[in-house]
Amino acid sequence: MNAVNLLDFDLEGLTAFCEQLGEKRFRATQLFRWIHHKGATDFDQMSDLAKSLRGKLQGVATLQALPVISEHVSSDGTIKWLFDVGGGNAVESVYIPEDDRATLCISSQAGCAVGCRFCSTGHQGFSRNLSTGEILAQLWYAEHTLRKRLGTTERIISNVVMMGMGEPLQNYSALVPALKVMLDDHAYGMSRRRVTVSTSGVVPMIERLEKDCPVALAVSLHAPNDPLRDELVPLNRKYPIDELLTACSSYLKAAPRDFITFEYCMLDGVNDTDEHAQQLIALVKGRINCKFNLIPFNPFPASGLLRSKPERVQAFARLLADAGLITTVRKTRGDDIDAACGQLAGEVQDRTNAQQRMQRQPVAVKVSGPVPGTRHRAAP
């Protein structure tokens, strides 16, 4: 029988596993704390566990971390790790230190099936979902590696954002247990306000997350109207903007923050005009409490897109702010190591079907006359 990877369990799941071994609930809590609080990998290190339990675990369980292929450190302190997830696939995670927080950007899939035009992950195609253990292994490795390097037992990572490779809500069954571990006081003890799921707009899963595990929500909007968003975020053809905003408004009833964050990748001549800004204002004003993050586009050859000029970004931001919308212009972090927004690529054996690959081919986005009626899959 293959050994079970204990990183795949939230506390409820680990309790059920321990009960199968004839152990009481408090043993599961002890084991959970050793794994996540202390980063132990050897059952013999877990000194307050009964020897009988340690013996049982040796035969049926393992703590399987992800092999690290590479680590790159940016001049601004950002760190990017490339993890081997088997089958020729590798995913990336990014650690972003700041004065008041330390954020880890985590991947949820090997590749991505959404195929946003401005995201290099999406241009790779999709291979598979990550397991709960593979999602958590990124946090587990980063947290305990950084503690050792800094010589501390205090928690390093204060914020987690599910903004790495993949669409988190298309891997829902693995995502929710991972979120519960991040929030659990016996594991990482993070506030719901400091754990963010970023989605390109999988409406039914937003509705489920509201009930199952409401954390902070970021939505990759990128356009103020359906025709333009259809071109930039193909998922919009299935879940158009009006449905998305309705789901977001409902989500606020359970959300730990009183606003939804809208991510907006600034694309030169595509979605960055004054008319687009006015459409955004009309779209959300009085309908939903929100804030906008304007994100610099990080060009890559297959996109056929360019970054908006700084003065255009500032003018766009002023229009939103003058209308009373909280607006932040994001700084790029880690772009010298390809760790900035839209740059996460990893290594993926593309198993996306041929029709989806055709849909991901670059298409021309035309903006002319009155603007008619753009998900960003990457590190923050």
C-alpha positions in Angstrom: 0.0 0.0 0.0 1.3 3.5 -0.9 2.0 5.7 2.1 -0.4 8.6 2.5 1.1 12.1 2.3 0.0 13.9 5.5 0.3 17.3 3.7 -2.9 16.3 1.8 -5.0 16.6 5.0 -6.6 19.5 6.8 -7.2 18.9 10.5 -10.5 17.2 10.0 -9.0 14.8 7.4 -6.0 14.1 9.6 -8.3 13.4 12.5 -10.2 10.8 10.4 -6.9 9.3 9.3 -5.7 9.0 12.9 -9.0 7.5 14.0 -8.5 4.8 11.4 -5.2 4.0 13.2 -7.1 3.7 16.5 -5.9 7.1 17.8 -7.8 9.9 19.5 -8.4 13.3 18.1 -5.8 15.1 20.3 -3.1 12.9 18.6 -4.1 14.3 15.2 -3.8 17.9 16.6 -0.3 17.1 18.0 0.7 15.6 14.6 -0.8 18.6 12.7 1.2 21.0 14.8 4.4 19.1 14.3 3.9 19.2 10.5 2.9 22.8 10.0 4.0 24.7 13.2 7.4 23.1 13.4 8.1 21.8 9.9 9.1 18.3 11.1 9.6 15.7 8.5 10.7 12.8 10.6 8.2 11.1 12.9 10.9 10.3 15.4 11.4 14.0 15.9 7.8 14.3 17.2 8.7 13.7 20.8 5.3 14.1 22.4 3.7 11.5 20.2 3.3 8.0 21.7 6.0 5.6 20.4 3.2 3.3 19.3 1.7 6.0 17.0 5.1 6.9 15.6 5.6 3.3 14.8 2.2 3.1 13.0 3.0 6.2 11.0 6.3 4.8 9.7 4.5 2.2 7.7 1.5 4.1 6.3 2.3 7.8 6.1 4.9 10.2 4.8 5.6 13.9 4.7 6.2 14.4 1.0 7.6 17.9 0.2 8.1 19.0 -3.4 11.6 18.8 -4.9 13.1 22.2 -5.6 14.5 22.6 -9.1 15.7 26.1 -8.7 15.7 29.3 -6.6 16.2 32.8 -7.9 16.6 35.9 -5.7 15.7 39.3 -7.1 17.6 42.5 -6.3 14.5 43.7 -4.4 14.5 40.6 -2.1 11.8 38.7 -4.0 12.5 34.9 -4.2 11.1 32.6 -6.9 11.1 28.8 -6.4 10.5 26.3 -9.2 9.1 23.0 -7.8 9.0 19.7 -9.5 5.5 18.2 -9.4 6.3 15.2 -11.6 5.3 14.0 -15.1 7.6 16.6 -16.7 5.7 19.5 -14.9 7.0 22.2 -12.6 5.3 25.1 -10.9 6.5 28.4 -9.5 5.9 30.2 -6.2 7.0 33.7 -5.3 8.0 35.2 -1.9 7.6 39.0 -1.7 8.9 40.7 1.5 7.7 44.1 2.4 8.0 46.4 5.4 4.6 45.5 6.9 4.0 42.0 5.5 5.6 39.0 3.8 3.5 37.5 1.0 3.7 34.1 -0.7 2.2 33.7 -4.1 1.1 30.1 -4.6 0.3 28.0 -7.7 -2.8 25.8 -7.9 -2.4 24.1 -11.2 0.4 23.0 -13.6 -0.4 25.4 -16.4 -3.8 27.0 -16.9 -6.8 26.2 -19.1 -8.3 29.7 -19.0 -5.9 31.1 -21.6 -5.9 34.8 -20.9 -4.1 36.6 -23.7 -1.8 38.6 -21.5 -0.6 35.7 -19.2 2.4 33.5 -20.1 1.1 30.6 -18.0 -2.1 30.5 -20.0 -0.1 30.4 -23.3 1.6 27.2 -22.0 -1.6 25.3 -21.8 -2.9 23.1 -19.1 -1.5 19.8 -17.7 -3.2 19.0 -14.4 -4.6 20.2 -11.0 -2.3 20.2 -8.1 -3.2 18.1 -5.0 -3.9 19.7 -1.6 -0.5 18.5 -0.5 1.2 20.1 -3.5 -0.5 23.4 -2.9 0.4 23.3 0.8 3.9 22.1 0.2 4.8 25.4 -1.4 3.8 27.3 1.8 5.4 24.6 4.0 8.7 24.8 2.2 8.8 28.6 2.0 7.9 29.1 5.6 10.3 26.7 7.2 13.1 27.3 4.8 12.9 31.1 5.6 12.7 30.5 9.3 16.0 28.5 9.2 17.7 31.1 7.1 16.6 33.9 9.4 17.3 31.9 12.5 13.8 32.3 14.0 10.9 30.2 15.2 8.4 33.0 14.6 6.1 32.9 11.6 7.6 34.6 8.5 4.8 34.5 5.9 1.9 36.7 6.9 -0.1 36.7 3.7 -0.9 34.1 1.0 -2.3 34.9 -2.4 -3.5 32.2 -4.7 -2.3 34.1 -7.7 0.4 31.8 -9.1 0.0 29.4 -12.0 -3.5 28.2 -12.6 -7.1 29.1 -11.9 -7.7 28.2 -8.2 -11.5 27.8 -8.5 -11.0 25.2 -11.3 -9.2 23.1 -8.7 -11.8 23.6 -6.0 -11.7 20.2 -4.2 -8.0 20.6 -3.5 -8.1 24.3 -2.8 -10.6 24.4 0.0 -8.7 22.0 2.3 -5.5 23.9 1.7 -7.2 27.1 2.6 -8.5 25.6 5.8 -4.9 24.5 6.8 -3.6 28.1 6.2 -6.3 29.4 8.5 -6.1 26.8 11.2 -4.5 28.0 14.5 -2.8 24.7 14.8 -1.1 25.2 11.5 -0.3 28.7 10.0 -3.0 30.6 11.9 -3.6 33.2 9.2 -6.5 35.6 9.2 -9.1 35.2 6.5 -8.3 38.8 5.5 -4.7 37.8 4.7 -5.5 34.8 2.5 -6.7 35.8 -1.0 -8.1 33.7 -3.8 -7.7 35.3 -7.2 -10.1 34.2 -9.9 -10.8 35.0 -13.5 -14.4 34.6 -12.8 -15.6 31.0 -12.2 -19.1 32.2 -11.0 -20.4 28.9 -9.6 -17.3 28.3 -7.6 -17.4 31.9 -6.2 -20.8 31.1 -4.9 -19.6 27.8 -3.3 -16.5 29.5 -1.8 -18.8 32.0 -0.1 -20.4 29.1 1.8 -17.5 26.8 2.3 -14.5 29.0 3.1 -14.9 32.7 2.6 -11.5 34.4 2.4 -10.5 37.6 0.6 -11.4 37.6 -3.0 -9.6 39.2 -6.0 -11.2 39.1 -9.4 -9.3 39.5 -12.6 -11.4 41.9 -14.5 -9.2 43.6 -17.1 -12.0 45.1 -19.2 -15.2 47.2 -18.5 -17.3 45.5 -21.1 -18.1 42.0 -22.4 -16.8 42.3 -26.0 -13.4 43.3 -24.9 -13.2 40.9 -22.0 -14.3 38.1 -24.2 -11.1 38.7 -26.2 -8.8 39.0 -23.3 -10.3 36.6 -20.8 -12.0 33.8 -22.7 -13.9 32.6 -19.6 -16.0 35.7 -19.9 -17.9 34.1 -22.8 -19.3 31.5 -20.3 -19.6 33.9 -17.3 -20.1 37.4 -18.5 -19.5 40.5 -16.4 -23.0 41.0 -15.1 -23.1 37.5 -13.7 -19.7 37.9 -12.3 -20.5 41.1 -10.5 -23.7 39.6 -9.1 -21.7 36.7 -7.6 -19.2 39.2 -6.2 -21.9 41.3 -4.6 -23.3 38.2 -2.9 -19.8 37.1 -1.8 -19.4 40.3 0.2 -22.1 39.1 2.6 -19.6 36.4 3.9 -16.3 38.0 3.0 -13.8 39.0 5.7 -13.2 42.3 3.9 -16.0 44.7 2.9 -14.7 45.1 -0.6 -13.8 43.0 -3.7 -10.4 43.6 -5.3 -10.5 44.0 -9.1 -7.3 43.3 -10.9 -6.8 45.3 -14.1 -3.8 44.6 -16.3 -2.9 47.8 -18.2 -2.5 47.1 -21.9 -1.4 49.9 -24.3 -4.2 51.0 -26.5 -6.4 48.1 -25.6 -8.1 48.7 -22.3 -6.4 51.8 -20.9 -8.3 54.8 -22.5 -10.3 57.4 -20.6 -13.4 55.9 -22.2 -12.5 52.5 -20.6 -12.0 54.2 -17.2 -15.4 55.9 -17.5 -17.0 52.5 -18.4 -15.4 50.9 -15.4 -16.8 53.7 -13.1 -20.3 53.2 -14.6 -20.0 49.4 -14.2 -19.3 49.3 -10.5 -20.3 52.7 -9.0 -23.2 52.2 -6.6 -23.3 48.5 -7.4 -20.4 46.9 -5.5 -17.9 48.1 -2.9 -14.5 47.5 -4.5 -11.0 48.6 -5.0 -8.9 48.5 -8.2 -5.3 47.2 -8.6 -3.9 48.5 -11.8 -1.1 46.1 -12.8 1.8 46.8 -15.2 1.7 44.3 -18.0 4.9 42.2 -18.3 5.3 41.6 -22.1 6.2 38.2 -23.6 6.5 37.5 -27.4 3.4 35.4 -27.9 1.0 38.0 -26.4 1.3 40.7 -29.1 0.6 43.2 -26.4 2.5 46.2 -24.9 2.6 47.7 -21.4 0.6 51.0 -21.0 2.8 54.0 -20.6 3.3 55.3 -17.1 1.5 58.6 -17.8 -1.5 56.8 -19.2 -1.7 54.5 -16.1 -1.6 57.6 -13.9 -4.3 59.3 -15.8 -6.5 56.2 -15.8 -5.9 55.9 -12.0 -6.8 59.5 -11.4 -10.1 59.1 -13.2 -11.1 56.2 -11.0 -9.9 57.9 -7.8 -11.7 61.1 -8.7 -14.9 59.0 -9.0 -14.4 57.8 -5.4 -13.0 54.4 -6.3 -10.0 53.2 -4.2 -7.3 52.7 -6.8 -3.7 51.4 -6.4 -1.0 51.3 -9.1 1.0 48.1 -8.5 4.7 48.2 -8.4 6.5 45.4 -10.2 8.4 43.0 -7.9 10.9 40.4 -9.0 10.7 41.3 -12.7 14.4 40.7 -13.0 13.9 37.0 -12.2 10.6 36.7 -14.2 8.6 36.6 -10.9 6.3 39.5 -11.6 2.6 39.5 -12.7 2.0 37.4 -15.8 5.5 36.0 -15.9 5.1 32.7 -14.1 5.6 29.9 -16.5 7.2 26.9 -14.8 7.5 23.9 -17.1 4.3 22.2 -18.3 3.6 19.3 -20.5 0.6 20.8 -22.4 -2.3 18.3 -22.3 -4.9 20.9 -23.3 -7.1 19.6 -26.1 -6.5 20.9 -29.6 -9.7 23.0 -29.7 -8.6 24.9 -26.6 -5.2 25.4 -28.0 -6.8 27.0 -31.1 -8.8 29.3 -28.8 -5.5 30.5 -27.2 -4.0 31.7 -30.4 -3.4 35.5 -30.3 -6.3 37.5 -31.8 -6.4 41.2 -32.7 -8.3 43.4 -30.3 -9.6 46.4 -32.1 -10.7 49.6 -30.3 -12.1 52.3 -32.6 -14.7 55.0 -32.3 -16.8 55.0 -29.2 -15.4 52.2 -27.1 -17.8 49.2 -27.3 -19.5 47.9 -24.8 -10.2 42.3 -20.6 -8.0 36.9 -15.8 -4.5 37.7 -14.7 -2.8 34.5 -13.6 0.4 35.3 -11.8 2.2 36.6 -8.8 1.1 40.0 -7.3 
